[in-house]
Amino acid sequence: MARQRTGKIYAQLRSYRWYGVNDLRAFGHRSRTKQIGFAREDYEGKPVIGIVNTWSEMNPCHVHFRARAAYGRPAASRSRCRRCPWASRS
């Protein structure tokens, strides 16, 4: 198995427990991921990183989230992750 930057092999990553095992819970994760347009190649053997941004001008507590999410995007791209932006509500 391929080693990741963390020094862990894929079977040691949390994303393997979500997608790689053969049980009902992993089946649910794989089917929902497929429903939103991802192929198996998009997540298999890779860490899965989610960046959800609840930035809003209406909530002053979340003003810094926009900059934090922008900072995280290049790191996710460098780790061969596929981006899937979506809107969220705060």
N, C-alpha and C positions, 0 to 999 in steps of 0.2 A: 504494500500500500504506500501511497505517496505521503511524504511528510509535509506538514504545513509549516509556516513561518514560526509558529509557536513551539515547534518541536514535537507536536503531537501528530500521531497518525489519524487518519479520518475516523476510524472506529472509536477514538477517544474524544472526539468533538461532540458538543451538544447537538449540532445539526445532524450527526449520524443517528443519535437517539430519536430525533424527530422524523428523519426520512429514511434511514438505512436499514432499520430492523424490520422484521416481517411480523408485525402485529397490527391490531385494529387501529390503535392510535396513530401509528406511522402511516397507515393506509389513509386515514382522514387527512393528515397533513399533506401527503402527496396528492390526493385528489383535489383538495382546495387549491393547492399551488398550481396544479394543471388547469383548473377552471379559470384562473386569472391570466393564463397565457404562458406560463413557464414550461419549458421542456425539462426532461430528466437531466439533460446535460447542463442545465443552468445551475443545478444545486448538488448534483451527485459528486462526491469527492471534494467539495469545497465548503468552507465555512459559510453559513448563512447569516448575513448582517442586516438588521432592519433599522432604519432611521426614520422615525416618525416625528414630524415637526408640528407642534401645536402653537406656533407663533401667531400672534394676533396683536393688532394695534389696540384692541379693546381691553386687553389684559396686560397691565404693566409688568406683572411678575414673569411673563413669558417673552419679554422683548428680546432677551439675549438668546433665545432658542434659534432664531433665524441664523445668526452668526455661527452658532454651534453646529447646526445642521450643514451649513455651507462648508465648515471645516471638516466634517466627517465624510462628505461625499468623495473627495479625492482619495482618501484612505480606503474607502470601500471599493473604489474603482481599481486601485492598485492591487487589491487582493482578488482580482478576477471576478468580482461580484457583478451581477446584472442589476441595474437600477430599475425600480418600479415605483415612480412617485405617485402618491395619492394624497388627497386632501384629508385633513382630520379636523375635528372640532375640539375646542378647549372649553 
